[in-house]
Amino acid sequence: MSANKLQYRKMSLEELVVLSQQNDFKALEELIKREQKNVFATFSYLSKKRENVADLTQEALLRVAKNIQSLKNPKHFKSWLNQIVTNLFYDELRKNSKKPDVVSIDEESDDETNFSLKSIIPDKKCKPPEKCITAEMEEIIKKEIKELPEPFRVAIVLRELQGLSYEEIAQATNSSVGTVKSRISRARIKLQNGLKAYI
């Protein structure tokens, strides 16, 4: 690995954004590489159609690359990225609103991106039998989230997976903070009820 690449790897997200806005393509490449798993994870929870996840991820990252100059404050990169993700998800929903949803119960990893939930959920170095239980539990949780009504699903994913504030979620979904809090609360109750049999 060249010293140059290492230099970019050590940079903060904000530094990478600033350099990307100055047409530094190596910084932009590192920025996209750093965010792609996160974006893929978000879409894998939001979209009921597994085949759409990779396309949505690619489109979101393409929009980041094309529009990075339009981001006024590099500190707000995460919120800006989540706005792109949310908009794309809603566009996809509108496009497919006349087609019936099919929920896949297949393995939720993607060979192209080598992604699985294990990459975002901390591994406590458990023994093999416990690892099997953890992986099974991840699939059950993901399935339960996908069965939530769309507004609840979006709110809970943006809060729990992306760590957005209520205000940021309200902005991303064009809702009030009160509505967001209510959706998250109701989503948590529905998830708890759905997971009672397993926990």
N, C-alpha and C positions, 0 to 999 in steps of 0.2 A: 504494500500500500504506500503510495507517495505521501510525502510530508504534507503536501497540499491538501489531500483528501482528509488526512488526520486533523488538520487545522479546521476544516469545515465541520467535522464530526464533533469537535469540542465547543463549537459556537452555540450560543443560546438560540432559542426559536426566534426571538426578536431580532438578533443580529442577522440571522439568515434571511428574515423577511426584508430587512433594510437593504441588504446586499442584493437580494432578488429584485427589488424595486429599482436597483441601479444597473439592471441587466447583467448581473453576475449569474451565469447559467449553472455554474458548479454549486453555488449557494441554493439556487432554485431546485436543483437535482437532489441535494441533501434534504431540503425542506420537504419535498414531496416523498422521498424515501422514508423520512421520519414519520410522516402523517398517514401513509397509505394503510397500514394495519388498523389504525384507529378508525379511519373512514370506512374500511371494509367491515370492521366489527359493528359499527353503527348501522350500516345498511343491512347486515346479516340479521340484526334484531328487528329492524323496521319492516323490511320487505318480506312478504309471505312467499314470494317466488324466488327460490334460490338462484335460478338461472339469471335473474336481473341484477344480483348483487355485484358481480364483477363489472358489468357494464356501467352501473350507477357509480361505482367507485372510480372507474376510469374517467367517466364524464366529470365527476366532481373535481378530480385532480387536474384534469385538463382546464376546467374553469379557473382553478386556482392559478395555474401557469399563465393563462391568457389575461386574467384580470387583477393580478397582484399589484399592478401600478395604481389601481383604483382604491386600494385600501389606504385610508387617510392616516390611521394610527396603528403602527405595527404592534402595539400592545394589545390591540383588539383582534389579532389574527384568529385566535380560537373561535371567538364569537362569529367572526366573518365567515370562517370555514363552516361552522355549524349552520349558518344561514344558507350557505350554498347547498349543503347536504339536505337540509329540511326542504328547501325549494325544489330540489330535484326529486325528493321523495313524493312531495305533493303533486308535482308534474306527472310523475309516473302513476300515481293513484288516479288522477283525472283521466289519463290516457287509457287506463285499464278498467275504468269504472263500469263499463258495459260487459267486461269479460268476467266470468266467475273465478274466484280465488281457488287455487289448489295449494294446499299446504303439504310440503314434502317432509317425510319423516326419515329421509336419507341422512347419512353422515354429513354434518355441516362443515366439513373442512373443504378447502379449495386447493387443488394440486398446484394451480398456477401461482398462487400467492403464498402457498405453504402456510396457510392461516388456520388456526383453530382457536377456540375460546381459551384454551390453556395458555395462549400467549398473552392474554390480558388479565386472567385470573391468577393470582399468586399461587405458586406451587409450594406447599409446606413440606416438601421432601418426604411425602408419606410413602408407606410401603405399597407394593403392587395392588393388594386387594382394595386398599383405601383409594388408590388412584382410579381404579375401575368405578368405585362408587362416586367419586368426584366427577369423573367424565360423564357418567350416566346422569348425575344431578344437573350438570351444566345443560345437557340436552333437554331435560325435563323443564328447567327454568326457561330456556329459550323458547320451547314449544308453548309454555304458558303465556309468555310475553307476546308471542305472535298471535295468540288467540284473543288478546285484549282488543276492545274497539280501538280503531285507529287514533283518535285524539289522546286516549289514555296511553297507548303504546308509545307514541311520539314523545309525550311529556315524561314518562318514566325512563325511557332510553336516554333522552337528553339530560335528565337529572342524574340518574344512577351510573350510566356508562360514560357520559361525557363530562359530568360534574358541573353542568351549567347552573347558574343561579336562577331563581324564579323569574327575575327581571329579564334575563337573557332568553329564557324559554318563552316568556310572554312575547318578546320582540320577534323571536324566530317563528312563532306560530300565529302571530297577529291576534293575541288574546290578552286578557287582563291578567294581572298577577294572581288575583283571587280565583279566576278560572283555572289557571295553571295549578295552584295549590290544591284545588278541589279535584282536578283530574289525577294528580299524583297520589293524593290520599285514596281516591277510589280505586286507582290502579293497584296500589299496595294491598288494599283489602281484597280485591279480586285475586291477586297473586297468592296471598296468604290462604284464601279459601281453596284455590286450585292446587296448592302444594301441601295441604293438610294431610292428604293420604300418604305423602312421601316423607314428611318431616315429623 
